[in-house]
């Protein structure tokens, strides 16, 4: 059984944006599902890449601005068969950070590249770059002082049990320049292991980092919890142990879906086939 779950970030956006955000996630789901024949990595990468082009979500175009009014983007992805992972952090001139994260993973020498070194790697590998101003929208300028944070992501499992996860984000609005959240950190913001399942988080990343929450979620599924039990337990754990808020999407080794959040809103969608 093949499964793809996509989310557009847990937070508290204006109610007037809810329907548009949900529609953006459903478009990303369609894009990712169309790529599923190429493999689970291709599916999650395609879904997240699509969301990097949706200006209402906090990834790529329309990403949150840091305290200097600039965009710094993080992304990561992982496949659960060989436990390969790739991630980038604090990049300013890479059009689709999830593509660069995939290039880092495929290269295989490193897991995480940040800042200028990540941008140099992108240029050497032919990954599309752009002027940083491309990512800054009038909407995000207006929200510059906001305190919300969200991340976009996708998890997938194919009918042979292979799993994958991908994430992308602009991080927290008003963050200190150079701040990295959980999104580029395997185990914190994302994790996949074919034996147990895959997980992707969204919310204020510091709590996810302190708990290594997505790795914990995958381990709990490996210990017999269902996907839905795990999702609810992880959000409860986040709140009780570090007073954190956010959301999580998971798929277990049997292909069951789990989704939970304790924020006012999280757009998500899934398909099984």
Secondary structure, 3 states (H helix, E strand, C coil): CCEEEEEEEEECCCHHHHHHHHHHHHHHHHHHHHCHHHCHHHHHHHHHHHHCCCCCCCCCCCCCCCCCCCCCEEEEEEECCCCEEEEEEEECCECCHHHHHHHHHHHCCCCEEEHHHHHHHHHHHCCCECCHHHHCCHHHHHCCCCCCCCCEEEEEECCCCCEEEEEEECCCCCCCCCCCCCCCCECCCEEEECCCEEEEEEECHHHHHHHCHHHHHHHHHHCCCCHHHHHHHHHHHHHHHHCCCEEEEEEECCCCEEEEECCCEEEEEEEEC
